[in-house]
Amino acid sequence: MTPYAPLYTLHLLAALIWVGGMFFAWMILRPAAVQVLEAPARLRLWLSVFQRFFVWVWAAVLVLPVSGVGMLHLGYGGFDAAPRYVHIMMGLYLAMLALFLRIQALQLPELRRAVEAENWPTGGEVLGRIRKVVGSNLLIGLLLVSIAALRPGF
């Protein structure tokens, strides 16, 4: 096994956890929660889901650049020799990271305060804003995965 293989495996698993988790939340969990749960229970559910999922996102946020830079150096000898798609993927990662940090640092605490105060209208408004950011992040993540899958030589 080459040194590249474990880095690639970690990189792929981290991306699958992050993007797959967003896909599951957006396409399956959200519609089911809206159909089955009243607003208070739904908001509490989402707060718990975010707290659990974001532990895994933090792991992905850390693993992706470490494994990516490792693969970059092993495969191309550095950033300057890397093909354009690698530069694009790095930029998309930074965009995804910024959106995640927005949710983590600004919107999640706001949702937590609304749920703790049982302010359901405000909680619903915050959750709606989070949903839009997650939707944007999911689209970027799907684009990033598509670029990786379509890269030359794959």
C-alpha positions in Angstrom: 0.0 0.0 0.0 1.3 3.4 -0.9 1.4 6.3 1.6 -1.2 8.0 -0.6 -3.9 5.3 0.0 -4.6 5.9 3.7 -4.7 9.7 3.1 -7.1 9.2 0.2 -9.3 6.9 2.3 -9.5 9.4 5.3 -10.2 12.2 2.9 -13.0 10.3 1.1 -14.6 9.2 4.4 -14.5 12.7 5.9 -16.1 14.1 2.7 -18.8 11.4 2.7 -19.6 12.0 6.4 -20.0 15.8 5.9 -21.8 15.9 2.6 -23.7 12.7 3.2 -24.9 14.0 6.6 -26.2 17.2 5.0 -27.9 15.2 2.2 -29.6 13.0 4.8 -30.7 16.0 6.9 -32.0 18.0 4.0 -33.7 15.3 1.9 -34.9 12.8 4.5 -34.9 14.0 8.1 -36.3 17.5 7.5 -39.4 16.4 5.5 -40.1 13.6 8.0 -39.7 15.9 11.0 -42.0 18.5 9.4 -44.6 15.8 8.7 -44.5 14.1 12.1 -43.5 16.6 14.8 -45.0 19.8 16.1 -42.7 22.9 16.2 -41.4 22.6 19.8 -40.4 18.9 19.4 -39.0 19.6 15.9 -36.8 22.4 17.2 -35.6 20.3 20.1 -34.8 17.5 17.6 -32.8 19.7 15.4 -30.9 21.2 18.2 -29.9 17.6 19.3 -29.1 16.6 15.7 -26.9 19.6 15.1 -25.0 19.0 18.4 -24.3 15.4 17.5 -23.7 15.9 13.7 -21.3 18.9 14.3 -18.9 16.7 16.3 -18.5 14.7 13.1 -18.3 17.8 10.9 -15.5 19.1 13.1 -13.6 15.9 12.6 -14.1 16.2 8.8 -13.1 19.9 8.9 -9.8 18.8 10.5 -9.2 15.6 8.5 -9.9 17.1 5.0 -7.2 19.8 4.9 -4.6 17.5 6.6 -5.3 14.6 4.2 -5.7 16.9 1.3 -2.4 18.7 1.8 -0.7 15.3 2.3 -2.1 14.0 -1.0 -1.2 17.3 -2.6 2.5 16.9 -1.6 2.6 13.2 -2.4 0.9 13.5 -5.7 2.2 16.8 -7.1 5.0 17.9 -4.9 3.2 20.9 -3.7 0.5 23.5 -4.5 2.2 25.1 -7.4 2.3 21.9 -9.5 -1.2 20.9 -8.6 -3.8 20.9 -11.4 -6.5 23.6 -11.4 -9.3 21.2 -10.1 -7.3 20.8 -6.9 -7.2 24.6 -6.4 -10.9 24.7 -7.1 -11.5 22.0 -4.5 -9.5 23.8 -1.9 -11.5 27.0 -2.6 -14.8 25.1 -2.3 -13.6 23.6 1.0 -12.9 27.1 2.4 -16.4 28.2 1.3 -18.0 25.2 3.0 -15.9 25.8 6.1 -17.0 29.4 6.3 -20.7 28.4 6.0 -20.3 25.8 8.6 -18.6 28.2 11.0 -21.4 30.7 10.4 -23.9 28.1 11.6 -21.8 26.8 14.5 -20.7 30.2 15.9 -23.7 32.4 15.1 -26.9 30.5 14.3 -26.7 27.5 16.5 -26.3 29.5 19.7 -29.3 31.6 18.6 -31.3 28.4 18.0 -30.3 27.1 21.4 -31.4 30.3 23.2 -34.7 30.3 21.4 -35.4 26.6 22.4 -34.3 27.1 26.0 -36.6 30.2 26.2 -39.4 28.2 24.5 -39.6 31.0 21.9 -40.9 28.8 19.1 -41.5 31.5 16.5 -37.9 32.8 16.8 -36.6 29.2 16.9 -38.5 28.4 13.7 -37.1 31.5 12.0 -33.5 30.6 13.0 -34.0 27.0 11.9 -35.2 28.3 8.5 -32.0 30.4 8.2 -29.9 27.4 9.1 -31.7 25.3 6.6 -30.8 27.8 3.8 -27.1 27.8 4.8 -27.1 24.0 5.0 -28.7 23.9 1.6 -26.1 26.1 0.1 -23.4 24.1 1.8 -24.9 20.9 0.4 -24.9 22.2 -3.1 -21.2 23.3 -2.8 -20.4 19.9 -1.3 -22.1 18.0 -4.1 -20.3 20.2 -6.7 -17.0 19.5 -4.9 -17.6 15.7 -4.9 -18.6 15.9 -8.6 -15.3 17.7 -9.4 -13.4 15.0 -7.5 -15.2 12.2 -9.3 -14.7 13.8 -12.8 -11.1 14.7 -12.3 -8.7 13.7 -15.1 -7.2 10.3 -14.7 -9.8 8.9 -12.3 
